[in-house]
């Protein structure tokens, strides 16, 4: 298991360490999914996965399903 440490900025941003980006094949402009599992966050690179597949597996914190879907679709379009 690879371990690296990042730091959260005042804007809530975290830099993904170079070793992790290389291992995952993450490049500028790639989309990532953050999955919360208990007290852990799993970071996954979005490949050719359909938005509907992602939505069917996970439900966001504090957002109703339809609100989450609208927000996620807008993020996909603008990114």
C-alpha beads as a LAMMPS data file, in Angstrom:
LAMMPS data file: protein, C-alpha beads

79 atoms
78 bonds

1 atom types
1 bond types

-500.0 500.0 xlo xhi
-500.0 500.0 ylo yhi
-500.0 500.0 zlo zhi

Masses

1 110.0

Atoms # bond

1 1 1 0.000 0.000 0.000
2 1 1 1.338 3.407 -0.981
3 1 1 1.143 6.162 1.638
4 1 1 1.585 9.897 1.078
5 1 1 0.547 12.974 3.031
6 1 1 -1.241 16.036 1.654
7 1 1 -2.274 19.280 3.290
8 1 1 -5.649 21.030 3.099
9 1 1 -5.513 24.697 2.058
10 1 1 -7.742 27.458 3.429
11 1 1 -9.988 26.890 0.383
12 1 1 -10.404 23.182 1.175
13 1 1 -8.138 22.076 -1.660
14 1 1 -5.708 19.186 -1.382
15 1 1 -2.798 18.487 -3.697
16 1 1 -2.619 14.841 -4.675
17 1 1 1.000 13.775 -4.220
18 1 1 2.889 13.084 -7.447
19 1 1 3.430 9.398 -6.616
20 1 1 -0.315 8.879 -6.172
21 1 1 -1.170 10.768 -9.390
22 1 1 1.313 8.640 -11.308
23 1 1 0.024 5.401 -9.782
24 1 1 -3.579 6.277 -10.673
25 1 1 -2.705 7.854 -14.018
26 1 1 -4.358 11.118 -12.960
27 1 1 -3.630 14.117 -15.171
28 1 1 -4.749 17.743 -15.271
29 1 1 -8.441 17.968 -16.145
30 1 1 -9.283 14.398 -15.122
31 1 1 -12.429 13.910 -13.080
32 1 1 -12.272 12.125 -9.743
33 1 1 -14.902 10.581 -7.505
34 1 1 -14.681 10.843 -3.712
35 1 1 -16.418 7.922 -1.988
36 1 1 -16.951 8.068 1.761
37 1 1 -16.715 4.681 3.467
38 1 1 -17.035 5.042 7.213
39 1 1 -14.147 7.223 8.348
40 1 1 -12.237 6.803 5.049
41 1 1 -12.406 8.530 1.691
42 1 1 -11.694 6.516 -1.430
43 1 1 -10.520 8.476 -4.455
44 1 1 -11.225 7.028 -7.898
45 1 1 -10.468 8.301 -11.352
46 1 1 -13.541 8.545 -13.556
47 1 1 -13.044 6.627 -16.749
48 1 1 -15.737 5.985 -19.284
49 1 1 -18.212 5.329 -16.502
50 1 1 -21.732 6.649 -17.043
51 1 1 -23.122 9.221 -14.636
52 1 1 -26.215 7.049 -14.097
53 1 1 -24.010 4.144 -12.950
54 1 1 -22.265 6.349 -10.393
55 1 1 -25.556 7.743 -9.103
56 1 1 -27.127 4.330 -8.747
57 1 1 -24.371 3.141 -6.388
58 1 1 -23.894 6.097 -4.050
59 1 1 -25.956 8.715 -2.339
60 1 1 -24.431 12.042 -1.280
61 1 1 -24.381 13.425 2.247
62 1 1 -27.002 16.013 3.023
63 1 1 -28.412 16.272 -0.485
64 1 1 -31.568 14.780 -1.868
65 1 1 -31.018 12.538 -4.865
66 1 1 -32.429 14.901 -7.477
67 1 1 -30.409 17.878 -6.197
68 1 1 -27.261 15.770 -6.270
69 1 1 -27.957 14.570 -9.806
70 1 1 -28.474 18.122 -11.061
71 1 1 -25.285 19.345 -9.379
72 1 1 -23.242 16.425 -10.663
73 1 1 -24.547 16.822 -14.220
74 1 1 -23.626 20.517 -14.160
75 1 1 -20.135 19.686 -12.900
76 1 1 -19.717 17.117 -15.686
77 1 1 -20.820 19.639 -18.341
78 1 1 -18.624 22.476 -17.084
79 1 1 -15.530 20.314 -16.559

Bonds

1 1 1 2
2 1 2 3
3 1 3 4
4 1 4 5
5 1 5 6
6 1 6 7
7 1 7 8
8 1 8 9
9 1 9 10
10 1 10 11
11 1 11 12
12 1 12 13
13 1 13 14
14 1 14 15
15 1 15 16
16 1 16 17
17 1 17 18
18 1 18 19
19 1 19 20
20 1 20 21
21 1 21 22
22 1 22 23
23 1 23 24
24 1 24 25
25 1 25 26
26 1 26 27
27 1 27 28
28 1 28 29
29 1 29 30
30 1 30 31
31 1 31 32
32 1 32 33
33 1 33 34
34 1 34 35
35 1 35 36
36 1 36 37
37 1 37 38
38 1 38 39
39 1 39 40
40 1 40 41
41 1 41 42
42 1 42 43
43 1 43 44
44 1 44 45
45 1 45 46
46 1 46 47
47 1 47 48
48 1 48 49
49 1 49 50
50 1 50 51
51 1 51 52
52 1 52 53
53 1 53 54
54 1 54 55
55 1 55 56
56 1 56 57
57 1 57 58
58 1 58 59
59 1 59 60
60 1 60 61
61 1 61 62
62 1 62 63
63 1 63 64
64 1 64 65
65 1 65 66
66 1 66 67
67 1 67 68
68 1 68 69
69 1 69 70
70 1 70 71
71 1 71 72
72 1 72 73
73 1 73 74
74 1 74 75
75 1 75 76
76 1 76 77
77 1 77 78
78 1 78 79
